[in-house]
Amino acid sequence: MDRRDLARADRFGHRTYPSAPCVGAHHLPARIRSAVDGVAERHHVGPRPAGPIEQIAAKTDGVPLFVEELTKSILETIVAGKVDGSLPAFAIPTTLHDSLMARLDRLEGAKGVAQTAAAIGREFSYSLLSSVAGQNGNALEAPLTQLEQAQLVFRKGTPPESAYMFKHALVQDIAYESLTKSRRMALHQRIAETIREHFPAIAETQPEVVAHHFTQARLTEQAVEWWGKAGAFALHRPAFIEAIAHLEKALHLAEQLNDDPPRRLLRLSLQLNFGHALTAARGYGARETAAAFERVRELAIRVEDFDAKFAADWGLWVHAYVRGESRTMLEQADIFRRHRDGMEEPPETGVGGLICGQTDWFHGDFIGARREFERTLTAYRSKPELYIELRITGGHDAVVAAKNFLASILWALGDTTRAGVLADEAISRALAGRHTTTIANMYAHRWVFEMIRRQPAEAHRAAQAMMSLSQEHGLSFFLAHGRFMLAYARWHQGEPEAGMSEMREGMAEIRNQDLYAHVPLMEMLMAEAEAKMGRIDAAIAMIDEQLTKMERTGQRWVEAETYRVRGQMLLDRQPSDHAAAEDCFRRAIEIARAQQTKSFELRATLALAKLYHATGRDKMVPELLAPALAYFNKEVALPELDEGYRLLDSITGS
């Protein structure tokens, strides 16, 4: 059993919030709605707002007496126009409050124990209560027995291994509210310090518990420290939504601290983790993510922390990348190149290589991109230890990303065998590292790699794995892309209308998040699907729109393929429209040759050669097709290569 399991085993004592609902409260609203309606009718109250229902459920646990009294009080308050339908902070009817308070008062020595326990939480362990109260043996067991016999708490196990839970949230609230403000603060400080010093399993695996108690004790500096620990722990677990919530609390409280150098460093650390959490949960394209990294950069400049500034620059570059903001990408890449040229081998080569390599690839410079990613991998091989922390700095493992991108680039450049090896190495390294966003990112790029190779079955497997991981951890960026990817697979597997409908929905979600990386490939695939369903005019319109966007954004890595696909669509729409289709194929060949993408050139050349053959121009085929085929080893497993040789043989008779 590891430390986290030990903490979970001590299950009472980590629920820290005085008004935390008991297990099962989420099943109560329907029953409570009926009770509320009954009370309202008996008191001639008109329309009831739905807002308080869940709150009544949490406060009363569905106990009829509590429901009756609390509902009546709230409805009367609403009718009087004193509240807007939300439950006031401590809206317990005087009669019920007095009744429960009287029961506690009659228990003599048990009241103080109940108050201490209430500060710990709805659930609490004997061991933690004993440490906080400074009592054990009969001095503690007797009052706990009183509370249990009065049916105010439930017990599980035998002291000192026992654990307890307040029977009703209202009982806990009343015991807690009966404490003076100063006594509450002192208790919360005592609880936080006790957990920190004597319950290391809880402190390590549930730092938010310590953070909460320090917050309630108004010990701001300690609270900031522990909310920061909670955020970092959640970030690495990973539980990104929790990390965001914890770090937001830390940053808010940190604003109350003095603005001196140590605290500036603290804010910078918190802000950087906040940016990483937002990246994972909401994506680099989210505006709040960009704002977080802007703040990181401001703080990093103030404290002259280059590493943090570089992490911010990376975050802002990726924000521009996924949103297709070409100018910002180029500017950021240029900044890194200038910095790198002044150093022998900076540790940021890994992430910086991604900045430069992806920028080059985005703009269709496959040769420049290959050079950058090769440099990244060379730097890793010489100093692998530098890449451990860069996984966090960059949001994912730079080596995995470099292998992924280089695989797609090499395949396009014609080195298809090495491309396959690198793609498989990326999978192995990502899975071995067990870093969530690295694995999700790897599968996303694997999908792109397989679709470039036109291997939809393999792409589907990658998409399924990515979606499973993204759903488990709430990775919105990957979820948006994954929905499109799975929809394409559904279309390809024989459900055209349903698949197309879901592809459109997925693409709408991608656009709503302002995500544009990989969109040209997705749009091209969706247009192909439309064409194969007989909607060729609509498909050509989609392709033309995408080509216009390429001119505007400069995202040209799939431009050659897009022109080739457009040419084929023109032939499908009007087989006699040879000239327009030929222009598209020639344009695709021209772009591929300029980019030195031999695999794309082979596809476009084969398309044009088939057009020549179909229109009786066989004499032009060998001169066109032979050089494109000759680049590749005949043993390479490439469908276009086999088809090209068959066509050439049929014409030359060899």
N, C-alpha and C positions, 0 to 999 in steps of 0.2 A: 504493500500500500504506500503510495507516494504522499508527499506533504499535502497536496491538494485533496486527496482522498481522506487524509486524517482530518483536515478542516471540515470536509463535508460530513464526516462521521460525527463530529461534534456539532450537529446540525442546529441545535438551539443555541443562540448566542451570536449568530451572524445576521439575523434580521434586525436592522438597527432603527428602522423608522417607527416612531410611536404609533402611526396610523396605518401600518402595513396590514393589508387584508389577509384573512386566514385562508388556508388552502380550501378551494371549492367555492370561494365567493363569486367567481365568474359564472357559476351555474345558477345564481340566485335571482337575477333581475326579472325574469318572467314571473316567478312566484311573488316577488316583491311588488311588481307592477300591479298584480291583482290585489294585493293587500293595500297598496296606495290608493288604487281606484276605489276600493271599498271604504277606506277612511274618508276620501274626498267626497264620496256620495253622501255619507252620513253627516258630513259637515257642510253640505251644499256648496262645494267649491267647483268652479267652472273648469275650463281646460287646464290640464296639468303639464308643465314642461317636463321633458324627458331627462334633462340634465342631472337632477339629484338622484335618479334611480340607482346608478352604479355606486354613488357615494353612500346611499342608505344601505346598500348591500354590504359594503365594506365595513360600515360602522356597526351594523346590527347583526350580521350573520344570519338574517332572516328570522330571528327570534320574535314571535308575535308581539310580545309586550313592547320590545324595543321598536319594532316597525311601527306599531300604533302610535306610540308617544312621539317618536322622532318625526314621523310623517306629518302628524297633526301639527306639530310645532312649525315645521317648514312651510306647510301649506298656508297656515295662518299668517306667517311672515310674508309669504309671496302675495297673498290677497291684500295685505296691508300696504303692499308696494315697497317694502323695505329692502328686498333683494331681487335680483333679476332671474332667479331660478337656479342659481348655484348654491351649494351648501356652504353656509358660513363656516369659518375656521373651527368653531367649537359649538355648533348649534345643537346642544343637547337640552331637551326640555328640563326645566327646573325640577319638576317632580321626579323624573327619572334620575337626574343627576343627584338629587338629594337622597334618593333611595339607594343608589349604588354607593354613594359616599358614606352613607350611614352604615352600610354593611361593612365597608372597610374600617370605619372608625370602631365598630364593635369588636373587631378582631385584635384590638390592642396592639401588641408587638408586631403583628403581621403587616400592619399598614406600611411601616418603614421599609420592610423587605419588598413589599409590592411596589413601592415607589422606586426603589433602586432597580428592581427587575424591569419596570416600565421604561426606565431610561435606557436600559440595554436594548429592549425591543419586544415585539409581540412574542417572540420565542427566545428562550435563554437557557443556558446550561447551569447545572448546579456548580460546576467547577468555576465558571466565570463569575457567577453571582457571589460565590464564596470569596473569591479573590477581591472583587470590587468592594463587597460589604465588610471584608475583614472578619468574617464569621464562618464557623464550621460546626460540625457535630450537632448537638441538640439545639444550640443557640440559633442555628439556621434551619434545621430540619423541622423544628416545632412550628415556627411561623409558616413555613411552606406547607406543612400538613394542614394547618388551619385554612390556608387559602384553598388548598385542594378540597377539603371537606366542605367548605362553603361554596364549592363549585365555581370558583372564580378562576382557577387554573387547572389544566390537565397535567398529569405527570406521565413520563415514559421512562422506565428503568428504575433502578434502586440507587439512592444516594451512596457514595458520591459520584456515581456514573449516570445519574438521572438527568433528564432534560424536561423542560416545562414549556407550556404555552398558555397565554391568557385565553380563557374560554371565549371571550368576546372582545373585539377591538375597543368597544366603548369602555370596558372595565380598565383596560390598559390606559386609554386616553385620560380617564378620570384620575387614575392613580398618578399619572404623569403630570397632569395639569394642577394637581393639588400641591406640587412642589413649588417652593419659591423660586424665582428666577435665578438667584445666586446659588441655591442648592442644586438646581438643574445643571448649571454651568460647571459646578464643582464635580458633580457626578459624571458628566460627560468627559471631563478631563481625566478623572480617575479611571473610567472605562477604557479610554483611548490608551492611556499609559499602561494599564494592566495588560491589555491585548498585545501592545507593542513589546512589552518586556517579558511576559510570562506565557503568551500563546503565540509562538512564532509561526505555527502552521496557518493560523487565521490571518496574522499580520502579513505573511508572505503571499498567500493565495487570495486574500480578500482585503487588500489595502483600503478599499473604499469604505470598509467598516470603521477603520481607524480614522480615516479622513472625515467621515460623517460626525464622529464624536468630537474630534478636534474643532470642527466647524461649529457645532452646537455649544462648545465650550468657549467660543469666540477667541480661540488661539489661532489667529490667522496664518502666521508663518508655518506652524506645524500642519495646519489644514492644507495649505498650498502644497507643501512637501508631499503629503500623503495622497492628495488628489492627483498630483503628478505621477506618483508611483502607481496609483490605480489605473491611470490612463496608459502608462507605459506597459503595465502588465496586460491590460486588455488588448493593447495594440499587438503584442507579441503572442497572444493566446491562439488565434486572433478573435477578438470580439469588437469589431470596429465601431458599432453604434454605441456600445458602452464606453469605448475609449473617447469618443467625441464628447459624450455627456460628462465624463469625469474631467477631461481636460478643459472643457468650457468652465466648469466650476473652479478649477485651479486658476485659470487665467483671470476670471472675474475677481476672485479673492486676491490675486497677486497685484491687482491695481491698487489695493489698499496699502501695500507695502511701500517702504521708502524706495526712491529711485537712485540706488547706489550701484556700483559695479557688480557686486555679487548677485544682487537681485535682478539686474539686467540680464545676466547670464542665465539665471533661473527662468525668467520670462522667455528668453530665447529658446531654451531647451523645451519648455512647455509648448511654445508656439510651433516649433519644428515638429514635435510629435503630433500636434493638432493637425498640421498640414498633411502629415502622412496618413492619419486616421481618416481625414476627409477624402484624401485621394482614393483610399481603398473602398470606402463606403459609397462615395458619391461621384468619384471619378475625377481625373485631371481637368476635364472640360467644365466642371461646375464652377460658377463664379465665386462661390464661397471658398473653394479650394484655392483659386488664384489670389483672392484677398488674403487668405492665410499665409501664402508664400510671399506676398508683397510685404506683409508685416514681418515675416522672418528676415527678409532682406534688409528692412529698415533697422531692426534690432541688431542684426549681424554687422552692419556697417558701423553702428554706434559702439559696439564692443570690439570691433576689428577682428571678428571671427571669420576667417576665410572659408573654412569648411562649411559652416552654416550658410554663408552667403552662396557658396557653390550649390548646396542643396536647394536653396531657394531659386537660384537661377535654373537649376534642373527642373524644378516644379513648374516654373513659369514657362520654360521652353516646352515642356510636355503639354501644358495648357494650350499653348499656341499650336502645337503639333496636332492634337486631337481635334482642334477647332479649325484646322486648315488655314491658320494665319501665317502666310508665307514670310512676310517681312520680319515679323518677330522671331521666327525660327532662324532665319538667315543671320539676323543681328546677334542672337544668342550664340549661334555656332561660331560666328566670327570672333566674338569675345573670348570664347574658350580657345580657339586656335591661337589667338595672339598671346594668351596667357601660357598655353602649352609650349609655344615656341621659345619662351624665355626660361624654361625649366628642362632639366635632363629627362626626368620621367616622373611627373607628378602623380601622387596616388589617385587623383581624380581621373586618370586616363581612362579607366573603365567606363564611368558614367559619361565623361566628356566624349569618349569615342562613340557612345550611343547618340549623343547630341549631334555630332558632326556626321556620323554615318547615316542616321535616319533622315537628317536634313538633306543630305546628298541623294539618298534613295527616293525620298518624297518628290524631289524635283527631277527625277529621272537620270541622275548621274550614278549609274551602277558601278562604274570603275572607281570613282571617288569613294563610294560607299563601301565597296569591297576593301579598299585600302584602309579605311578607318576601322572596320570591324576586324580585319586581320591584325592591325596594330593593337587593338584591345586584347585580342587573344594572345598575342605575343607577350604583351606586358603581364598578363595573368600568369603565363607559364613561367616567367622569370621571377615574379613575386606574388605567388598565390595568396599569401596572407593579407595582402592589401584589399582583397575583394570580399572579405568577410563582412566588414561593416558597411561597405559600399552597397550591399544588398538592401540595407535599410535606407541609406542616403538616397538611392535611386528608386526606392519603392519596390524594386525587384532585382534579382541577381543579374548583374551586368554581363556576366559570362554567358548565362543562359540566353539572354536577349541577343547578344552578339552572335551566338551560334544560330539562333532562330532566323535572324535577319540575313545572316551570311548564307544560310541554306537557300532561302528564297532568291537571293541575289545570284548565287552561283548557278542555281538551276536556270535562271533566265539567261545568264551569260554562257550557258552551254556545258558547264561542269556538273552534269546531273548526278554522277556517281558520288562525288564528294559532298554534294548538296544533301543527298539522302543520309550519308554518314553523320553529318553535322546535325541534321534534324533529329536523328535518333539520340545523339549525344546530349542534345538539349533536353530531351525528355528524361533521360537517365539522371542528369545532374539536378534538374528541377525536382524530381520526385525524391531523390536522395536528400536534398536540402530541406524538404518539408516546410517551405516558406509559402504561405497561401497565395499571396499576390504573384509571386514568381511562377507558381504552377498554373494559375489562371491565365497569366500573360503568355506563358509557353503554349498552352492549348489554343489560345486565340490565334497566335501566329502559326501554329501547326495547321489550323484550319485554312489560313491564307495560303500556306505552302501547298497543301493538298489541292486546293481549288486552282492555284496557278498550274499545278501539274495535271489538273482535270481528273482528280481521284475523289469523287464525291462520297464514296462509302467510307474512305479513311477520314475525310473531312467531317463526316457525320459523327464518327466515334470521338474525334477531338472536341466537337461542339457539345456532345452529351457530357463528357467529362468536365468541361469548363462550366457548363450550366449547373451541374450538380454541386460543384464547389462554390460557385457564385451564389446559388440559392442558400446554401448552408451558412455562408458568411456575409450575405447581404452586399455583394459587390455589384453596385448598380451599373457601373460602366460595362462590365462584362455581361451582365444580364441583358442589357439592351442589344448588344451584338449577338449574344447567344440565341435570343428569340428569333432573330432573322436567320441565323445559321440553321437552327432546327426546322424552321419553316421551309427553308430551301430543301432540306433533306426530305421533308414530307412531300414537297412538290415532286422531287426527283423519284421518290419511291411509289408514285402512282396516285397521289391525291392532289391533282393540279389546282382545283379551285380553292380547296381549303388551304393548301400550301401557299398559293398566291395571296390569298386574303391575309394570312398570318405574316407573310413577308412584308406586305404593305404596312401592317400594324407595327412590325418590328422596325421598319425603316422610319415610320413616323416617330417612334420613340427615340430612335437615334438622333433624328433631326431636332426633336424637342430638347434634347440634351446638348445640342450644338456640337455633335461629334461628327467629324469628317474623315478621320483616319480610316483607311480601308473601304470607305464608302464608294469610291469609283469602281472597285471590284464588285462590290455588292450590287450596285446599280446596274452594272453590265450583266451580271448573272440574272438579275430580275428581268431585265429587258430581254435576254435570251429566252427566259421562261415564257414571257408574254408572247414572243414571236412564235414559239413552238405550240402555243395554245391558239394560234391563228390571229392574234391581235398585233399584226406586224407594224401597222402604222403607229400604234401607240408605243411599240417597242423602239422604233426608229426615233420617235420624238424623245423618248427617255435617253437614248444614246446621244442624240444631238445636244440635249440639255447638259448631259454629263461632260461632253467635249467642251461646251462653253464654260462650264465650271473649271475645267482643267486650265483653260486660258487665264481665268481670273485668279485661281489659287496657286497655279504652278505645280499642282500635284500630277506628275506625268509618269509615274512608275508603271502604270498599266495602259498608257496611251496607245502604244502599238497594238495591243490586243483589242482595244476598244475600236480602233479603225478597222481591224480585220473582221470583227464581229459585225460592224455596221455594213461592210461590204457583203457579207454573207446574207444579211437581212434584206438588202436591196435585191439580191438575186432571188431570194425566197418570195419576195413580194412581186417581182416582175422578172422572170428568167431572161427576158430579152434585154434587160437594162444592163448590158455588159459594160458600157463606158463608165457609168457611175460606180459600179462595183469595182471595176479595175482601178479606178482612181483611189478608192479606199484601200485596196490591197497594196498598191504602190506606195501610198502614204504610210501604211503600216510597216512596209519593208524599209522605207527611208528612215523612219523613226528608230526601228530596231537596229539598223546598221549604225546610226549615229550613237545609240546607247550601247552598242556592241552586245546586245542581247540576242545571242545566236539561236536560242530556243524559240523566242518570239519571231525572229526572222524566218526560221524554218517553217513555222506555222503559216505566216503570211505568204511566204514564197510558195508553199504547197497549195494554198488557196488560189493564188494567181495561176499556178501551173495547171490546176484542175480546170480553171476557167478557160485557159488557152486550149486545153485538150477538148473541152466541151464545145468550143467554137471553131474547131478545125485548125488550130494553129499549133499543131504538134511540133513543128520544127523549132519553135521558140522555147519549148519545155526544157530540153537538156541543158542549154546554155543558162537558163534561169535556175533550174533546180539542182543541178549537179554540184555547184560550189557550196550551196547551203547544206547538202547532204554530206559532202566530203569533210566538213569540219568535225563531224561526230564519228566516233568509233562505231563500226557496224554492230558490235556486240552490246551496245548500250540499249537498255530496255526503254524505248521511246516509241510510242505508237505512231507518231508523225514520221519517224524515220522509216519504219516498216512500210507505211503507206506511200511515202515518197519513192522508195526504191521499187515498189510494185508498179507505180505509175511510170517511172523512168524505164523499167524493164519492158513494160507493155508497149512503149513507144519505140525504143531502140531495138527491141527484139533480142536482147541479151539475156 
